[in-house]
Amino acid sequence: MKYMLLVCGDDTADASGMAPVEPWVEELGDRSVRLHGHRLALPSEAVTVRVRGGEVLRTDGPFAETKEYVAGFDVLECDSLEEAVEAAAKHPVATIGAMEVRPFWPMWDEEDEETSVRRLDAELTEAARERDVERMLACYAPDVEIFHLADGGQRQGLDAFRKAVEDEFATVTGPVTREVLELRIHVDESIAFAHAFVRTRATRTDGTHLDDVLRVTTGYRNAGLRWLITHEHVSPAPDAHPAKDRP
């Protein structure tokens, strides 16, 4: 389960003897307990926003004047609240300030991030089989960057990518078989990367057969309710790769 760790500093405390935070970050990161986090600017740089009667009210400074303030945050992945509390107690700021540990709000349809990324990849496979351009483009972010070393192309944005997909589908007839081999995924809190060999098979309009194996590296961004592809790097796979000889 995920927990938000709010690191609360105290502007009246003496931090000169506090241990450095970096070892805590590295130790929890190595154990895959800390997924993400960052230090925040001082409360004096905050802006508080309210809307009353349709009017936006902006106030410079924090929401509440207090000696304790949120100095940073960390997202933890722990098996239990007790494990999250134990991690919080080891944070150096806990010796001079306070740590607020709060579980993420549970969602009834929540699925783990890797499953979401795999589901997006399966959507690409179905879109290719149907040669459905719009369905395929829906898997990509508007600012996607595509590097395709197999054809020497570099495309930025959906419009350029749309033209490339339309041109590619125009060279084949019937369904396009997209087989993903050896898919490896690494997921963080808001980004993910995948490495795979992708075998594409189809019949060209001239009657010849297309059968290519490509090495694909994909970058994803969590767009809130779904993942989107923001970067795709495609290059020819080594001829010696065993997938090349599969029937």
N, C-alpha and C positions, 0 to 999 in steps of 0.2 A: 504494500500500500504506500501511496505517496503522502509525504508530510511537508508542509511549508514551515521552515524554520526562520522566524523573524529575529534578527540580531539587534537587540536593543541596547544602545549605548547610553552612557550617563555623562552629561557634560560637566558634572561636578566631581567625577572620579578621576583619580590619578592613574593614567594608563602607562606611565613610564616603565613600570615593572611587568607589564603584561607580556606573555609569551607571544611569538609571532604566529600568525594564522596559517601561513603556508603549509607547515607540516600537517596540520589538521585537515586541510583541503586535500593534500596529496594522499594521506592515509585513507580517507574515506573514498576518494576517487579511485584509488587502486582496488578497493573492495566493491566498487560499483554501488556504494551507498549514496554518495553525493552525486546527483545527476546534473545540477546546474546551480549557479549562484552568482552574486555580484555585490560589490560594495556600492552604497548610495551616497550621493552628495549630501552635504550638511542641510539641516532643516531650513536654514536661512535662504537656501536656493530653491525651496519648494514653492509651488503655486497651488492654492486651494481653489477649486471650482465648484460652484453651486448654481443651480437653475431654479429661479423662483418666479412664478407667473410668466414663464416663457423667456425671462431675461437671464442672460448668463452673467453671474457675479463672480468676479475673479479677485482673489486676495493673495498678495505676496506673503509667503511664509507658511508654516505648517498648519494642519487642521486644528491642533490644540497646543497651547504653550505648556510645556512640561520639561522637566530636567532630563527625562528619559525619552529617547527618540529611536526610530528604526534606522539603523546605520547600514543595514544590508539584509540580504535574504539568501537562503539556500533551499533547494528542493532535494529532499531525501527519499530514497526508496528503501523501506524497512518492512520487516515481517510483522512488527508489532509496535504499539505506542511506546512500550518499555525500551525497545531498541532505539527508537528515535530520541527518547529522553536521554538515554545513555550517550548517544552521539552529541546531543546538545550540551550535555554537562562537560564534555571534553573540549568544547570551543573556548578559546582563550578569553573571549569577551564575557563569558559567563562569570569570570572571576571579578569583574568590575561593573558589569551591567546585568542584563537579564536576557534569557532566550525564551521566546514564545514558540511552542510547538503546536501546530494545528493541522489536523488531517485534511486532505483534499475532500471536497464534497463528493460523495459516491454517486455514480450515474448508473442507472439500471441497465443501460445498453453499452456500458463501458467495455472496451476490449483493449488488450495490450497493444502497444505501439507497433511491435513487429508484425502482429497479425494484420493491423491496418495497412501497413506498407505492402505486405504480401497480397492483400486483397486488391490494392491499387494495381499491383503488377498483373494480377489475374484479369483485371478489367482491361488492361492493355492487350493482353492475349486475345480476349473476346472481341475487342474492337478491331484488331488486325484480321481476325478470322472473317469478320463481316465486312472488312474494308470500310469501316464507318469512321470517316474523318472527324466528325464532331465529337463522337464518343471518345476517340483517342485524344483529341485536343483538351477535353475536359479533365484529363489526368495531369495537365501541365499548368504551371503558374504563368500569368501573363508576361512576366519578364524572363521566361526561361531562356537559357543559353544552351545551344546544341553544338557539339563539336563532333563531326563525323569524318574521321580520318580515312575511312574506306572510300569515300567519294570526294574528299578534300573540302567538304562544306563546313562553314561556320555560320550558324543562324542565331539571331537574337530576337526574341519576342515571338508571340504566337502567329502573327501574320506571316513572317518569313517561314516559320515551321509548317504552317498550313500549306503553303505553296509546295514545300518539299514533300510533304506526305501525299498531297494530291498527285504530284508528278510521279511519285513512286508507285502508288496504287494504279495509275494509268498504264503502267508497263506490264501489269499482270492481269490474269483473268481468274475468276473463281476465288475460293477462300484462300487466305494466307495463313499457313500454320506457323505459329510462334511457339517454340519450345524453350523454356528457360532451364538451363543446366547449372548445377553447382551454385545456387543462389546463396550468397552470404550477406547478412544485414547487420549493421550496427546502428542502434537507435539511441539518441539522447533525448532530452526533454522536448526540444523543439526542432531538431534536425536529425536526419538519418542519411546513411550512405549504404549503397548496395553494390556488390560486385557479382557479376554473373557472366556465363557464356550463353549467348542466345542463338539458337538455330532457327533460321527462317527458310521455309519451303513454300514454293508456289509455282504455278505454270505461267510463263511469260506469254504475251499476246502473240508472239511468233511461234508458239508451240514448244519452245525449249523449256527446260526445267531450271528453276532457281533453287539452290541449296547452299546457303552460306552460314558459317558460324562466326559470330562476332563477339568480341570482348566488350562488355558494357559496364561502365561505372556511372552510377546514378546518385544524384543528391536530391534530398527531399526536404521540404519545409512544412512544419505543422501550421496549417492555416486556420486553426481553431477547431472546427468540427470535422476536418478531414486533412489528409496529407496531399501535397501537390509536388510534382517534379519541378525542380528549379534549375537543375544542371544535368546534362547527359553527355557522356564522352564515349564515343564508339570507335573501335579500331578492329582491324582484322585479327582473328584469333590465330595462334600458331598452327601451321598445317599438321603438326605432330599431335595436336590435341585429340584424344580418343573419340570425342563427340563427333569429329569430322567424318569418322568411318562408320558411324552408326547407320543402320538401315532406315 
